[in-house]
Amino acid sequence: MTMLQIENLRTEFETPRGTVTAVNGVDLHIDNGEIVGLVGESGSGKSVLAQSVMRLVEDPGEITADELLFKGEPLLEKSEAEMTTIRGNEISMVFQDPMNSLNPTITVGEQIAETVRLHQDIGESISLPAEMKRKIIGASKASESWRRAIEMLESVQIPHPESRATDYPHEFSGGMRQRAMIAIALSCEPDLLIADEPTTALDVTIQAQILEELHSILEVFDTSILLITHDLAVVAETCDRVNVMYAGEMVERATTRELFSNPQHPYTQALLASTPQVETAVEELEPIPGTVPEPIDIPYACHFAPRCPEAKEECFEVDPAFRRVGSEDHEAACIRREPVDGEVIENE
Amino acid sequence: MKKYIAKRVLNALFVVWLVATVVFFGLRAIPGGPVRTMLGAEATEEAVNRMRAELGLDQPLYVQYVEWMIDLVTFDLGQSLTSGEQISVMMASAVPRTLSIALIGVVVGLGIALPTGIISATRKGQRSDYVATVAAFLGLSMPAFFIGILLALVFGVWWGVLPIVGYAPLQEDGIVEWFRRILLPGISVGVPYAAVVMRMTRSSLLEVLDAEYMRTAKAKGVGRTTRLYKHAMQNALIPVVTVAGIQIALVLVGSVTVELVFGIQGIGRLLVDAILDRNYPVTQAVILLVASIMVFMNLSVDIIYTFLDPRIRYGDEAS
């Protein structure tokens, strides 16, 4: 069954300088129990895509899509009240910067317990007065939600969870804070976890631990994961399938194995060439010249064309539709690649 | 925490001493002494000298300074040069008046500032935000005494619903009369204060609403109102407390002129008269009092911080 089905999703921001199209007609799907990677440089629209799925995009952001189905239900048709019952419960999110993603004035335990209380029927009031009382005089250590919070801290390997639950975020290290974020995200056993660069702000040894954590979660809770990263090593290690995004558009998608062994889109190739690899350490790294264009009225058809070593005149004029370029649903959006089955997949 | 407070109190005493010293010498550097002011320009040299000797002003400056310091340590504020009245008695009558005005000013100020700041921040760019912003700038750009004159005109002269002159002591005339007398002066000093605090509340809350942990709260499924009051407010109040505490000075300064408008014999009135008369001991005493209030407010702000921000722990507690 499909957990998340996205077709032609656009997220636009009306600004005084023009319409910023952060996500420009993107398709994406995630099956049950899958880990799907979303890679791209900074500014490619990965995070906006993730936030669009949960409808976290703030004004003046505008989300439209032909389809945005979560477990078959159209998310864009939900009311804000319905969304609050989905957020943190059925879909949850881990953010990039664990230093600033936790509230500095609420204990870690309460930040987890709150999520439990919001979404699980454990008979604890979530009215504003009740929540303010917990905030000011502290949450009850005997409550079911607090017990669950400690359980969650334990399951993400926080030592002495009973005492650490009463700590404030500043008393946690960066890695521990990200574990706490994961504990919040998993406290209601979501069906889909969106992890937006969960390891970028952490050092390498902690990164490995967090990734392992994500892996074990999948086994325990049967959660699908959308893993957003610019780190191809993380993708290679973790994901079943990969989507490559550039300047608001999807450019290539394939299984992880296929993508790394047979990258087709020039952007993916350039991305791989600019990533250090142990086996081929002799060669020099090749940076991609130029930067990601600002997504305001990009005048050329293929957004990567100005930086592309293979670009020809028609690349600037003809929209690059997806085509099969390898085995197992390996597709790339580049007119310079001959489709293996001779067919160009129409979008829009 | 105790250690910290002890340290801060010592520090405060030092600041108060410094203010006292600066005021002492600063006052005497102003041309024209109290005797000349009292006796007038026609007084003979002999009369002036006799008066100076009587008041002890003929002694060397350092002797006067040391004597005043000794008096201060024994809580003796001395006597007024002009009336001979005990300054402590003058203060006992003036201080409650000014504090009453300041109290109403702060209550009215915060009562206006916090709700409008919150509305303004949560409806940024909407009509209510613009209205609040324009009102705040109006409040900021009008001095307290001018607001006092307007209020006196509207409520006292046109509508005649409130008295506009004098003060009614709480113990003698009861709370209703007391309140009726200080309401207008209180609002007058409260409006500029409200404007400053409102602007701070707005910008601080806007910053917090934009913080990543607020996005986390939304992603957890926390509703809008709970996000605002449980997740944002405490963080937003930290800088507001600083401004609200320090700007009490604005209320006290405003009170000086507002007391003149409403004919209330508070410390503002006392100070203005004392400076005009070159009445050294009274001027010194009043400025010392105001300085002490400010130092105390600063200390209070720092202590309130520890309740608002769990990251701040002072002194001997583990960090």
Chai-1 contact restraints between the chains, C-beta under 6 A:
chainA,res_idxA,chainB,res_idxB,connection_type,confidence,min_distance_angstrom,max_distance_angstrom,comment,restraint_id
A,L56,B,K218,contact,1.0,0.0,6.0,A-B,restraint_1
A,L56,B,A219,contact,1.0,0.0,6.0,A-B,restraint_2
A,T84,B,G221,contact,1.0,0.0,6.0,A-B,restraint_3
A,T84,B,G223,contact,1.0,0.0,6.0,A-B,restraint_4
A,R87,B,A219,contact,1.0,0.0,6.0,A-B,restraint_5
A,R87,B,G221,contact,1.0,0.0,6.0,A-B,restraint_6
A,G88,B,K220,contact,1.0,0.0,6.0,A-B,restraint_7
A,G88,B,G221,contact,1.0,0.0,6.0,A-B,restraint_8
A,N89,B,G221,contact,1.0,0.0,6.0,A-B,restraint_9
A,M93,B,A219,contact,1.0,0.0,6.0,A-B,restraint_10
A,N100,B,E212,contact,1.0,0.0,6.0,A-B,restraint_11
A,S101,B,E212,contact,1.0,0.0,6.0,A-B,restraint_12
A,S101,B,Y213,contact,1.0,0.0,6.0,A-B,restraint_13
A,S101,B,T216,contact,1.0,0.0,6.0,A-B,restraint_14
A,L102,B,Y213,contact,1.0,0.0,6.0,A-B,restraint_15
A,N103,B,Y213,contact,1.0,0.0,6.0,A-B,restraint_16
A,N103,B,H231,contact,1.0,0.0,6.0,A-B,restraint_17
A,T105,B,Q234,contact,1.0,0.0,6.0,A-B,restraint_18
A,T105,B,N235,contact,1.0,0.0,6.0,A-B,restraint_19
A,T115,B,K220,contact,1.0,0.0,6.0,A-B,restraint_20
A,L118,B,G221,contact,1.0,0.0,6.0,A-B,restraint_21
A,L128,B,T225,contact,1.0,0.0,6.0,A-B,restraint_22
A,L128,B,T226,contact,1.0,0.0,6.0,A-B,restraint_23
A,E131,B,T226,contact,1.0,0.0,6.0,A-B,restraint_24
A,E131,B,K230,contact,1.0,0.0,6.0,A-B,restraint_25
A,K135,B,K230,contact,1.0,0.0,6.0,A-B,restraint_26
A,Y168,B,P310,contact,1.0,0.0,6.0,A-B,restraint_27
A,H170,B,R311,contact,1.0,0.0,6.0,A-B,restraint_28
